[in-house]
């Protein structure tokens, strides 16, 4: 494995559901040391690495969120089964039957979301999607095994999908949990690493936020501290090169980073959007335009901070986000680094002012 693969393996396999991002923040802090001039934190747990270039302004924020989707213990039945509530957007059909790990004061333990064998399901109910409210997790329940006492499980403990990073038979493709949005945390670090040897006419603020999946919360507090002049949100696109084939043309693995022209929380700054597209075209960096009719990114909070922040969302497409296993194309990762690096190099005071001047 090269350094990027090792970083992706560590950061995706680490546990960090919404509200419990400490393990991810520790990785970000470790990796930022030596890449930035100063590291700051907000009171929610988000992190920012400041790298001053030839000028203290404009302030260019690149931000990813650290949290992954998961669950939280909400009830322990008399028998010892765990009922749970979702942290982030889950489809019941995606979670059903999957391995999970609960993190308690006594350690981390593996369990499975219980399923009903098809032999026991009436024919008329077999096409119905299971609902999360009806599910439970089995962490090794038996009459004489007290889950609360033996494992230390308590209400409020985080529950994390169990999955390992893998390089697939096609070596360009990686599979893991939490690519949404740990891949972008790694991208923030690799972009900062690029600027160790590249001059830039601005100050770069490499940020990683908490609690994006439950309401873009960390982005709001981090933007208040960062006070950016421009924001590039790095988040995953939704790869559509899966059956049915009629939808594969718009966004697919290998198409390069997606540039969002719309999501439900933000319309990007048009001048910034056009600069990103022109840069990609000039540098011959593969890219594509995309949109997200439902859902939003950290840009939804950042772009309305103070008097407003010209913002855009850029990131690699990933198959099967919000599940136990997503698939990422390494070429999309590398091209995202190239594109954002080239854009940041252009963001001097004159250019940034042009985004908002009439």
Buried (B, 14 or more C-beta within 10 A) or exposed (E): EEEBBEBBBBBBBBBBBBBBBEBBBEBBBEBBEEBBEEBBBBEBBBBBBBBBBEEEBBBBBBBBBBBBBBBBBBEBEEEBBBBBEBBBBBBBEBBBEBEBBBBBEEEEBEBBBBBEEEEEEEEEEEEEEBEBEEBBBBBEBEEEEEBEEBBBBEEEBBBBBBBEBEBEEEEBBBBBBBBBBBBBBBBBBBBBBBBEEEEBBBBBBBBBBBBBBBBBBBBBBBBEBBEBBBBBBBBBBBBBBEEEEEEEEBBBBBBBBBBBBBBEBBBBBEBBBEBBBEBBEEBEBBBBEBBBEEBBBBBBBBBBBEEEBBBBBBBBBBBBBBBBBBBBBBBBBBBBBBBBBBBBBBBBEEBBEEBBEE
